[in-house]
Amino acid sequence: MTTAALSPFQTMTSRVERFLECYFWVLPLTGFSLGWASFILVQRGEGLARGIALLALLGWLWILAEPFVMQRMLAREHPKLSSNLSNFFSQSIQQEIYFFSLPFLFAATHREDIGQMVFTGIFVLVALVSTVDPWYNRYISKHRIASLAFHALCCFVSALVILPVVVKLPTGRTLIYALGFMVVWLLLVIPGLLLRLPNWKQRCIAVIGLCAIPVSIWLFRASIPAAGLTAHQATISTGVIEHEPIDSISRIDASQLAQGVYAYVAVQAPWGLEQEIGFKWQHGDYSETITAFINGGREAGYRTYSVKNNFPEEAGGTWTVDVLTAQGQLLQRLEFVVTGQETLVPAGVTGPGL
């Protein structure tokens, strides 16, 4: 197949492909830089972040449409070229999506949550695989099941990161929508995959393997970082005045519990996003969750707190306060130690936010 026999579009894509083979680092670096830029801007409420996210959204739409579009566009005239272009565009878009998403995942991942560390680590690994052509060609593009699984993960993480920025979905709904898009996409591509596989054994393995991806994500949804939300200035205090903590403590005497213990946090979120969060107070077998609401767009974060002034018996010891999304995703973990005991009835209230 000579270059003269190709259309202008095919010639252009061939040139782009040769350029990226020589400068393979351009796409990952561009995606990573755009991801950080979008993350920083979206915390400040600037509209440019939505523009950047819309560019990433176009890539996500290609990820959804690729199995149905590219091969039908060129398969009749140039079947080999169709496959090459499809792999080229898919790998390029996957690099952009994965590296665009990493800053959001990094910012939302907490070392205290092993599940979040594992989840983000998986996406760091797949992002690296997408940039190394020998690995990608050997383990992904040449194996249809692996290629579809790689595509499905890219579809999920892009929706997880992009939807809160573009359409201002809370993290709980974003997770459901992202998972829903992945399931619908898998339902559309699995029948075509089954027709290409030679026997029932491989077909069963393909169906079970691909269906295990959304099932696993749903079962471990609490371990998925809340992309787009970050908690700052989190502290335990004995009071809050004008939406600021008056002090920061790590220990408190039991005699002071009746005056109230405050779990304070400032949560950064995309502009216009309304999100429910919970303060989960834990001590031994005792657990109580007090909910609050935040609004995105404030550069320093939406300030809110949970105050607890009635404690159970045997209150002495270490207390943990987890700041969580409605889906149980960890935003921040706070700890303090009670140096005595007080016999009080459990209760709690949530303070106003700004």
C-alpha positions in Angstrom: 0.0 0.0 0.0 1.7 3.2 -1.2 1.1 6.7 0.3 -0.2 7.9 -3.1 -3.0 5.4 -3.0 -4.2 6.7 0.3 -6.7 9.5 0.9 -5.5 12.9 2.4 -6.9 11.8 5.8 -5.1 8.5 5.8 -1.8 10.3 4.7 -2.2 12.8 7.5 -2.8 10.1 10.2 0.2 8.2 8.9 2.4 11.3 9.3 1.0 11.9 12.8 1.7 8.3 13.7 5.3 8.6 12.6 5.7 11.8 14.5 4.4 10.2 17.7 6.6 7.2 17.3 9.6 9.5 17.3 8.2 11.7 20.2 6.3 9.1 22.2 6.4 11.3 25.3 4.4 14.1 23.9 0.9 12.7 24.5 1.4 11.5 28.1 3.1 14.7 29.0 0.3 16.8 27.4 -2.4 14.8 29.0 -0.7 15.0 32.4 -0.2 18.7 32.1 -3.8 19.3 31.0 -5.0 17.2 33.9 -3.1 19.3 36.5 -4.2 22.5 34.8 -7.8 21.4 34.8 -7.6 20.2 38.4 -6.1 23.6 39.6 -8.5 25.7 37.6 -11.6 23.7 38.6 -10.8 24.3 42.3 -10.8 28.1 41.6 -14.1 27.9 39.7 -12.7 29.0 36.4 -14.5 28.2 33.2 -11.3 27.3 31.4 -11.3 24.0 33.3 -14.6 23.0 31.8 -13.1 23.7 28.3 -10.2 21.5 29.0 -12.5 18.8 30.4 -14.6 19.1 27.2 -11.5 18.3 25.1 -11.0 15.2 27.3 -14.7 14.4 26.9 -14.2 14.2 23.1 -11.6 11.6 23.8 -14.0 9.7 26.0 -16.6 9.7 23.3 -14.0 8.2 20.9 -13.3 5.5 23.5 -17.0 4.7 23.5 -17.4 4.7 19.8 -14.1 3.2 18.5 -15.3 -0.4 18.2 -18.2 0.6 16.0 -16.8 3.5 13.9 -13.2 3.1 12.8 -13.3 -0.4 11.4 -16.5 0.3 9.6 -15.0 3.5 8.1 -12.0 1.8 6.5 -12.4 -2.0 6.7 -13.9 -2.5 3.2 -11.2 -0.5 1.3 -8.1 -1.0 3.6 -8.7 -3.6 6.3 -5.0 -3.6 7.4 -5.0 0.2 7.5 -8.3 0.2 9.4 -6.8 -2.0 12.1 -3.6 0.1 12.3 -5.5 3.4 12.5 -7.9 2.0 15.1 -5.1 0.8 17.3 -3.2 4.1 16.8 -6.1 6.3 17.7 -7.2 4.1 20.6 -3.7 4.0 22.2 -3.2 7.8 21.7 -6.6 8.6 23.3 -6.1 6.2 26.1 -2.8 7.8 26.9 -4.5 11.2 27.0 -7.4 10.0 29.2 -5.3 8.1 31.6 -2.7 10.8 32.2 -5.3 13.5 32.2 -7.1 11.6 35.0 -4.0 10.8 37.2 -3.7 14.3 38.8 -7.4 14.0 40.0 -6.7 10.5 41.3 -3.4 11.5 43.0 -5.1 14.4 44.8 -8.0 12.3 46.0 -6.0 9.3 47.1 -5.2 8.9 50.9 -2.3 6.8 52.2 -4.6 5.7 55.1 -6.9 3.9 52.7 -5.1 0.9 51.2 -7.9 0.3 48.7 -7.5 3.8 47.3 -3.8 3.3 47.0 -4.3 0.0 45.1 -6.9 1.6 42.8 -4.7 4.5 41.9 -1.7 2.2 41.5 -3.6 0.1 39.0 -4.3 3.1 36.9 -0.7 4.3 37.1 0.3 0.9 35.8 -2.2 0.9 32.9 -1.2 4.5 32.0 2.4 3.4 31.8 1.5 0.3 29.7 -0.3 2.6 27.2 2.9 4.6 26.6 5.2 1.6 26.1 4.6 0.3 22.5 6.2 -3.1 22.9 4.0 -3.8 26.0 0.9 -2.4 24.5 1.3 -4.2 21.2 2.2 -7.5 22.8 -0.3 -7.7 25.7 -3.2 -5.3 24.7 -3.8 -4.6 21.0 -3.2 -8.1 19.8 -5.6 -9.7 22.3 -9.2 -8.6 21.8 -10.3 -9.4 25.4 -7.4 -7.5 26.9 -8.0 -4.7 24.5 -11.7 -4.4 25.5 -10.9 -4.6 29.2 -8.3 -1.8 28.7 -10.9 0.2 26.9 -13.5 -0.4 29.6 -11.2 0.8 32.3 -10.5 3.9 30.3 -14.2 4.5 29.7 -14.8 4.3 33.5 -12.0 6.5 34.7 -12.6 9.2 32.1 -16.3 9.4 33.1 -15.3 9.4 36.8 -13.1 12.4 36.4 -14.8 14.4 33.6 -18.5 14.2 34.5 -18.1 16.2 37.8 -16.3 19.0 36.0 -18.5 19.2 32.9 -22.0 18.4 34.3 -21.4 19.0 38.0 -22.4 15.5 39.2 -21.8 14.6 42.8 -19.3 11.8 43.3 -22.0 9.2 44.2 -24.0 9.8 41.1 -20.8 10.1 39.0 -19.7 6.7 40.2 -23.1 5.2 39.2 -23.1 7.0 35.8 -19.5 6.0 35.0 -20.3 2.4 35.9 -23.5 2.5 33.9 -21.7 3.8 30.8 -19.1 1.0 31.1 -21.8 -1.7 31.5 -23.8 -0.4 28.4 -20.6 -0.3 26.4 -19.7 -3.8 27.4 -23.1 -5.1 26.5 -22.7 -3.5 23.0 -19.2 -4.9 22.3 -19.4 -8.4 23.9 -21.7 -9.9 21.2 -19.3 -8.9 18.4 -16.4 -10.3 20.5 -18.2 -13.7 20.9 -18.6 -14.0 17.2 -14.9 -13.7 16.7 -13.9 -16.3 19.3 -13.5 -19.9 18.0 -15.1 -22.0 20.8 -17.4 -21.9 23.8 -14.6 -22.1 26.4 -13.0 -18.9 25.2 -16.4 -17.2 25.0 -17.3 -18.1 28.6 -13.9 -16.9 29.8 -14.4 -13.6 27.8 -17.9 -13.0 29.3 -16.9 -13.9 32.8 -13.7 -11.8 32.7 -15.3 -8.7 31.2 -18.3 -8.8 33.5 -16.0 -9.2 36.5 -14.7 -5.6 35.9 -17.9 -3.6 36.7 -18.9 -6.1 39.4 -15.5 -5.7 41.1 -15.7 -1.9 40.8 -19.2 -1.9 42.4 -18.1 -4.2 45.3 -15.1 -2.1 46.1 -16.6 1.3 45.3 -15.7 2.7 48.7 -12.0 2.2 47.7 -12.3 4.4 44.7 -10.8 7.9 45.3 -13.4 10.7 45.1 -11.9 12.4 42.0 -12.4 16.1 42.1 -12.8 16.4 45.8 -9.9 17.2 48.2 -10.0 18.0 51.9 -7.7 20.6 53.4 -7.2 22.2 56.9 -8.8 19.2 58.5 -8.4 19.3 62.3 -9.9 18.4 65.6 -10.8 21.5 67.7 -12.6 22.6 70.8 -14.5 25.3 68.9 -15.2 27.0 65.6 -15.7 30.8 65.4 -16.6 32.5 62.1 -16.0 29.3 60.2 -12.5 28.8 61.5 -11.2 26.5 64.2 -10.0 28.2 67.4 -7.3 25.6 68.0 -6.0 22.2 66.9 -5.8 19.4 69.4 -4.8 15.7 69.5 -5.8 15.0 73.1 -8.7 16.1 75.3 -9.7 15.3 78.8 -13.0 13.6 79.4 -14.2 16.5 81.6 -14.1 18.7 78.5 -16.2 16.5 76.3 -19.5 18.1 77.3 -18.2 21.4 75.9 -18.0 19.8 72.4 -15.4 18.3 70.1 -15.3 19.7 66.6 -14.2 17.9 63.5 -13.4 20.7 61.0 -12.6 20.4 57.3 -12.5 22.6 54.1 -13.4 20.6 51.0 -12.4 21.7 47.6 -14.9 20.8 44.8 -15.7 21.8 41.2 -17.6 25.1 40.9 -21.3 24.6 41.2 -21.1 21.1 42.6 -23.3 20.3 45.6 -22.2 17.2 47.5 -23.3 15.4 50.6 -20.5 14.3 53.0 -20.5 12.5 56.3 -18.5 12.7 59.5 -18.1 9.2 60.8 -17.2 9.2 64.5 -15.7 5.8 65.6 -14.4 4.4 68.9 -14.1 0.7 69.4 -17.5 -0.8 68.5 -19.2 2.6 68.6 -19.9 4.4 65.3 -22.0 7.4 64.4 -22.3 9.3 61.1 -23.4 12.9 60.9 -24.1 14.3 57.5 -23.3 17.7 56.0 -23.5 19.4 52.6 -20.8 21.3 50.7 -20.8 23.6 47.6 -18.0 23.7 45.2 -16.2 26.7 43.7 -14.5 28.3 46.7 -10.7 28.3 46.1 -9.9 27.6 49.7 -12.6 25.0 50.0 -16.0 24.9 51.5 -15.6 25.0 55.2 -17.8 22.9 57.4 -17.6 20.9 60.6 -19.3 18.3 62.8 -19.6 18.9 66.5 -20.2 16.2 69.1 -20.8 17.0 72.7 -22.4 13.8 74.0 -20.3 10.7 74.1 -21.0 7.0 75.0 -19.7 5.3 78.1 -16.1 4.2 78.0 -15.2 7.2 75.9 -11.5 7.1 76.9 -9.0 6.1 74.3 -8.4 6.9 70.6 -11.3 8.3 68.5 -11.3 8.4 64.7 -13.4 10.8 62.5 -13.5 9.8 58.9 -14.8 12.4 56.4 -16.6 10.4 53.7 -18.7 10.8 50.6 -22.2 9.3 50.4 -20.6 6.2 48.8 -18.2 5.8 51.7 -15.1 7.1 49.8 -12.5 8.5 52.3 -11.8 12.3 52.0 -9.9 12.7 55.3 -9.2 10.8 58.5 -8.8 12.6 61.8 -7.8 11.2 65.2 -7.8 12.4 68.8 -7.4 10.8 72.2 -9.8 11.1 75.2 -7.8 10.8 78.4 -10.8 9.8 80.6 -14.3 8.5 80.6 -17.7 10.3 80.7 -21.1 8.7 80.9 -23.3 10.6 78.4 -25.9 9.8 75.8 -24.7 9.6 72.1 -25.8 12.4 69.9 -24.4 14.8 67.4 -25.1 17.8 65.2 -23.6 19.3 62.1 -22.5 22.9 62.0 -23.2 25.4 59.2 -20.8 25.8 56.3 -19.5 28.4 54.1 
